[in-house]
């Protein structure tokens, strides 16, 4: 029973393993000459197709070995050696029984002649013709990436060899750099999934960085998307991008976009570097090799936070050490204001690494009448030098003789004479340690302003007096009103849109300013509510006599013919009225769609509907025997405005103005209309999009622009000719700005407190 089970298991194992053995088992048989070059090497190696393994395996490839032999070669005892990860030696021999056999040392392969079938008879070829040869073939010699498969074929008279190196496949990709956002787009070809990462190429073999977590390693699956966006912290010359397959130890394809190009912005070079101070050296560290960046360094003296004056002839020599530059500072004056200035591509970065307790000497200067006193103190004996110099862009250019001072552990003072012509240049003093010699010169600039304080005070006082006199003169000219300088010649029609007390007060204030200060003819329904006020204003019949709508249409036509301006004072309530009226017009248009001229129908319907309401009000007033202002107070149409009782003047006048505005826009005659809203009482978003093409002004900050819109001009002389000389025009310009500011301020003070604070001068002007 046990033997039966064992035999069954062996049989099953043989069935499973035999296909694999056949795959790697060499064969030898007779074939034609296809694939063989006469006179060339008899050995040919052919790599198999590329098949990527999974992530846990490394890449390997099957190499097919073919060796062509003649019958004479078989008789001479040929030997085939295959070297890969191990060595295999084969000895092909003639096979009379047409079977394959193997031995331990040299595997003997029986060469079987090719069989062909003619009809029902199978014929075995026992000879060789001129067109056939024996072919030894090993279908799969498995070799890992980077290894070499070599085959040597030798007989007693000939020898031939060939080899093939298995290369790890790499994906091809393209790069697109966006410097502003520090982003690199990687695009791969369709195929297998790959990894992409950014790194900094510290030397030819190592690319550091980009593996610091999921942020730096990106997966690209071409079946979903062929691109990935890599966010880069610093754009440096040594920045590279690597793309490789996802299996273990995959070879990487690397591209460096800035390797052969200059960076447009070197700010990242300074941001990614740092400076370390040691006892006798300063080391500048970077992420890139120092040889690639070509950094130079020199000393400068920091005058203040924004100015570091270069020290002449103070270049420091750096020693390259990978990604670092080492500068010897053993003979550098280590004062806190002595800084190191690093240069790259014409840009520089300043580092002040020295501390306060590292310097062994101090210096101070005092300005005399025609001399500068230099005071020195040193903790060690040394010799110092001082010289005048003049500041410029290149540094402090020396001038005059050099003074020498010797300090032996105590305070020493020296006097440097300054010639009168040097005082005009305001020279500074540079001081340095000359023995033992130290690199770096301290630059100290005396305060020359104290010698001229009296002169500056007199000039400032004169300037203040001139400004005060000029201000007084302009104030007197504008105190009497704007009519003496500016006036508005054409009439102005103001249309109020809200019944809020703050809005009505602001409209009346604006009307008063235009009429009193700028001598404008102002038409306002709130002013024309009675015959008495209208007669006083000399503008025609009162609103109470005609009704709000006929009055508005009449005034609109008068202003239009005179080429005046209609100012519609907008408000949040105006937006609601506009939208409601548009909806009513839309419903009415649907009923009147068969009429010939829809534009005139809209205006006529608007007039007829509102006129009927006015007629109804006038009949009611006649029955009650009241007129004028008392009649306006009785105006109340509950069917039209069920929510709130509107004003007898403001609401119908504004509705009629909207109708007239719509008709003017359709006739392309809207040039004489402008929209005004008050700061704090409205906003530009309250104005409908259909009216955005009309000029609009926010008061009081746009008051000057409104005056220009209304045609404000300088009053002419009595001769009728304008004085267009240069200085009157300039004075008029200044007075116009002054006047606009003053009137805007007056309007602001009269507005309610919620209208906002007084605007700045820049906003008004």
Long-range contacts (C-beta under 8 A, 24 or more apart in sequence): 23-139, 23-140, 24-138, 24-139, 24-140, 25-100, 26-65, 26-90, 26-107, 26-109, 26-136, 26-137, 26-138, 26-139, 27-100, 27-109, 27-136, 27-137, 28-92, 28-109, 28-110, 28-111, 28-112, 28-134, 28-135, 28-136, 28-137, 29-111, 29-112, 29-113, 29-114, 29-134, 29-135, 30-111, 30-112, 30-113, 30-114, 30-125, 30-128, 30-132, 30-133, 30-134, 30-135, 31-114, 31-132, 31-133, 31-134, 31-135, 32-131, 32-132, 32-133, 33-68, 33-131, 33-132, 33-133, 35-66, 36-68, 36-133, 41-160, 41-161, 41-162, 42-67, 42-68, 42-69, 42-153, 42-158, 42-160, 43-67, 43-151, 43-152, 43-153, 43-160, 43-161, 43-162, 44-162, 45-149, 45-151, 45-162, 45-163, 45-164, 47-164, 47-166, 48-140, 50-169, 52-169, 52-192, 52-245, 52-247, 53-247, 53-248, 54-247, 55-246, 55-247, 55-248, 56-247, 56-248, 57-247, 57-248, 58-144, 58-145, 58-247, 58-248, 58-249, 59-144, 59-145, 59-168, 59-169, 59-245, 59-247, 59-249, 59-250, 60-142, 60-143, 60-144, 60-145, 60-166, 61-142, 61-143, 61-145, 61-166, 62-139, 62-140, 62-141, 62-142, 63-140, 63-141, 63-142, 63-143, 63-149, 63-164, 63-166, 64-137, 64-138, 64-139, 64-140, 64-141, 65-136, 65-137, 65-138, 65-141, 65-149, 65-151, 66-135, 66-136, 66-137, 67-135, 67-136, 67-137, 67-151, 67-153, 68-133, 68-134, 68-135, 69-111, 69-133, 69-134, 69-135, 69-136, 70-128, 70-133, 70-134, 71-127, 71-128, 71-134, 73-134, 73-155, 73-158, 74-111, 74-134, 76-155, 76-156, 76-157, 77-155, 77-156, 78-153, 78-154, 78-155, 79-106, 79-153, 79-154, 79-155, 80-136, 80-151, 80-152, 80-153, 81-151, 81-152, 81-154, 82-138, 82-141, 82-149, 82-150, 82-151, 83-148, 83-149, 83-150, 83-151, 83-152, 84-141, 84-142, 84-143, 84-147, 84-148, 84-149, 85-142, 85-143, 85-144, 85-147, 90-136, 90-138, 92-134, 92-136, 98-124, 109-136, 111-136, 145-249, 145-251, 167-251, 168-250, 168-251, 169-245, 169-251, 170-243, 170-244, 170-245, 170-250, 170-251, 170-252, 170-253, 171-243, 171-244, 171-245, 171-253, 172-253, 173-241, 173-243, 173-253, 173-255, 175-241, 175-255, 175-257, 177-235, 177-257, 179-235, 179-264, 179-265, 182-231, 182-232, 182-233, 182-234, 182-235, 183-229, 183-230, 183-231, 183-232, 184-229, 184-230, 184-232, 184-241, 184-257, 185-227, 185-228, 185-229, 185-230, 186-218, 186-220, 186-227, 186-228, 186-229, 186-230, 186-241, 186-243, 187-226, 187-227, 188-220, 188-222, 188-226, 188-227, 188-243, 189-222, 189-226, 190-222, 190-226, 191-222, 192-222, 192-245, 192-246, 193-219, 193-220, 193-221, 193-222, 193-245, 193-246, 194-219, 194-220, 194-222, 194-243, 194-244, 194-245, 194-246, 195-219, 195-220, 195-243, 195-244, 195-245, 195-246, 196-220, 196-228, 196-230, 196-241, 196-242, 196-243, 197-230, 197-241, 197-242, 198-230, 198-232, 198-239, 198-240, 198-241, 198-242, 199-239, 199-240, 199-241, 199-242, 200-236, 200-238, 200-239, 200-240, 200-287, 200-288, 201-238, 201-239, 201-240, 201-254, 201-256, 201-288, 201-289, 202-238, 202-287, 202-288, 202-289, 202-322, 202-323, 203-289, 203-322, 207-240, 207-242, 207-254, 208-287, 209-287, 210-242, 219-246, 233-272, 234-268, 234-269, 234-271, 234-272, 234-287, 235-263, 235-265, 235-268, 236-263, 236-268, 236-269, 236-272, 236-286, 236-287, 236-288, 237-263, 237-288, 237-292, 237-293, 238-287, 238-288, 238-289, 238-292, 262-345, 263-345, 266-344, 266-345, 266-347, 267-347, 269-293, 269-344, 269-349, 270-342, 270-349, 273-349, 275-340, 275-351, 275-353, 276-353, 277-353, 277-354, 277-355, 280-328, 280-329, 280-330, 281-326, 281-327, 281-328, 281-329, 281-330, 282-326, 282-327, 282-329, 282-340, 282-351, 282-353, 283-324, 283-325, 283-326, 283-327, 284-318, 284-324, 284-325, 284-327, 284-342, 285-323, 285-324, 286-323, 286-324, 286-325, 287-323, 288-323, 289-320, 289-322, 289-323, 290-318, 290-320, 290-321, 290-322, 290-323, 290-324, 290-325, 291-320, 293-344, 294-344, 295-325, 295-342, 295-343, 295-344, 296-342, 296-343, 296-344, 297-325, 297-327, 297-340, 297-341, 297-342, 297-343, 298-340, 298-341, 298-343, 299-332, 299-338, 299-339, 299-340, 299-341, 299-439, 299-440, 300-339, 300-340, 300-341, 300-350, 301-337, 301-338, 301-339, 301-440, 301-441, 301-442, 301-443, 302-337, 302-338, 302-339, 302-350, 302-352, 303-443, 303-445, 308-339, 308-341, 308-350, 309-391, 309-395, 309-396, 309-443, 310-341, 310-394, 310-395, 311-395, 311-439, 311-440, 311-441, 311-443, 312-394, 312-395, 312-396, 312-397, 312-398, 312-441, 314-439, 314-440, 314-441, 316-340, 316-439, 331-436, 331-437, 331-438, 331-439, 332-438, 332-439, 332-440, 333-359, 333-432, 333-433, 333-438, 333-439, 333-440, 333-441, 333-442, 334-358, 334-359, 335-359, 335-440, 335-442, 337-442, 338-440, 338-442, 361-407, 361-433, 363-431, 363-442, 363-444, 364-444, 365-429, 365-444, 365-446, 366-446, 367-446, 367-447, 367-448, 367-450, 367-451, 368-415, 370-417, 370-418, 370-419, 370-420, 370-423, 371-415, 371-416, 371-417, 371-418, 372-415, 372-416, 372-418, 372-429, 372-446, 373-413, 373-414, 373-415, 373-416, 374-403, 374-405, 374-413, 374-414, 374-415, 374-416, 374-429, 374-431, 375-411, 375-412, 375-413, 376-405, 376-407, 376-411, 376-412, 376-413, 376-414, 376-431, 377-407, 377-410, 377-411, 377-412, 378-407, 378-409, 379-409, 380-409, 381-406, 381-407, 381-408, 381-409, 382-406, 382-407, 382-433, 382-435, 382-436, 383-407, 383-433, 383-434, 383-435, 384-431, 384-432, 384-433, 384-434, 385-431, 385-432, 385-434, 386-414, 386-416, 386-429, 386-430, 386-431, 387-416, 387-429, 387-430, 388-416, 388-418, 388-422, 388-427, 388-428, 388-429, 388-430, 389-427, 389-428, 389-429, 389-430, 389-443, 390-425, 390-426, 390-427, 390-428, 391-428, 391-443, 391-445, 396-428, 396-430, 396-441, 396-443, 398-430, 399-425, 399-427, 400-427, 404-434, 423-448, 474-734, 474-735, 474-738, 477-735, 478-735, 478-738, 478-739, 478-742, 481-516, 481-517, 482-517, 482-518, 482-519, 482-739, 482-743, 483-517, 483-518, 483-519, 483-715, 484-715, 485-714, 485-715, 485-732, 485-735, 485-736, 485-739, 486-518, 486-707, 486-712, 486-713, 486-714, 486-715, 486-735, 486-736, 486-739, 487-518, 487-519, 487-520, 487-712, 487-713, 487-715, 488-514, 488-518, 488-519, 488-520, 488-707, 488-710, 488-711, 488-712, 489-711, 489-713, 490-520, 490-521, 490-562, 490-563, 490-564, 490-565, 490-710, 490-711, 491-520, 491-521, 491-522, 491-523, 491-558, 491-559, 491-562, 491-564, 492-520, 492-521, 492-522, 492-523, 492-559, 492-564, 492-565, 492-566, 492-567, 492-710, 493-522, 493-523, 493-524, 493-555, 493-556, 493-559, 493-564, 493-565, 493-566, 493-567, 494-522, 494-523, 494-524, 494-567, 494-569, 495-525, 495-552, 495-566, 495-567, 495-568, 495-569, 495-653, 495-654, 495-657, 496-524, 496-525, 496-526, 496-569, 496-650, 496-653, 496-654, 497-568, 497-569, 497-570, 497-571, 497-573, 497-574, 497-577, 497-650, 497-654, 498-569, 498-571, 498-572, 498-573, 498-574, 498-650, 498-681, 499-573, 499-646, 499-647, 499-650, 499-651, 500-571, 500-573, 500-681, 502-681, 502-751, 502-752, 502-754, 502-755, 503-569, 503-571, 503-573, 503-678, 503-681, 504-650, 505-750, 505-751, 505-752, 506-569, 506-678, 506-681, 506-699, 506-747, 506-750, 506-751, 506-752, 506-755, 507-569, 509-747, 509-750, 509-751, 510-569, 510-676, 510-699, 510-747, 513-743, 513-746, 513-747, 514-710, 517-739, 517-743, 518-707, 518-710, 518-712, 520-710, 521-564, 523-555, 523-558, 523-559, 525-551, 525-552, 525-649, 525-650, 525-653, 526-649, 526-650, 529-628, 529-629, 529-632, 529-649, 530-628, 530-629, 531-628, 532-628, 542-628, 543-632, 543-649, 543-653, 544-627, 544-628, 544-629, 544-631, 544-632, 545-627, 547-611, 547-614, 547-615, 547-617, 547-618, 548-610, 548-614, 548-648, 548-649, 548-652, 548-653, 548-656, 549-607, 549-610, 549-611, 549-614, 549-652, 549-653, 549-656, 550-611, 550-614, 551-653, 552-652, 552-653, 552-656, 552-657, 552-660, 553-607, 553-656, 553-660, 556-657, 556-660, 559-672, 560-669, 560-672, 563-672, 564-672, 565-672, 565-673, 565-674, 565-709, 565-710, 565-711, 566-657, 566-661, 566-672, 566-673, 566-674, 567-674, 567-675, 567-676, 568-654, 568-657, 568-661, 568-673, 568-674, 568-675, 568-676, 569-676, 569-677, 569-678, 570-675, 570-676, 570-677, 570-682, 570-686, 570-687, 570-696, 571-677, 571-681, 571-682, 571-686, 572-682, 572-683, 572-686, 574-654, 574-686, 575-686, 575-687, 575-688, 577-651, 577-654, 577-655, 577-658, 578-658, 578-688, 579-688, 581-655, 581-658, 581-659, 599-663, 599-666, 599-667, 602-659, 602-662, 602-663, 603-659, 603-660, 603-662, 603-663, 606-655, 606-656, 606-659, 607-656, 607-659, 610-652, 610-655, 610-656, 610-659, 613-637, 613-640, 613-652, 614-652, 617-648, 661-691, 665-690, 670-694, 674-706, 674-709, 676-706, 678-751, 678-755, 679-751, 679-755, 679-756, 679-759, 680-751, 680-752, 680-754, 680-755, 680-756, 681-751, 681-752, 681-754, 681-755, 699-744, 699-747, 700-744, 700-745, 700-747, 700-748, 700-751, 700-758, 700-759, 700-764, 701-744, 701-759, 701-763, 701-764, 703-740, 703-743, 703-744, 703-747, 703-764, 704-736, 704-737, 704-740, 704-741, 704-744, 704-764, 704-765, 707-736, 707-740, 712-736, 737-765, 740-764, 740-765, 741-765
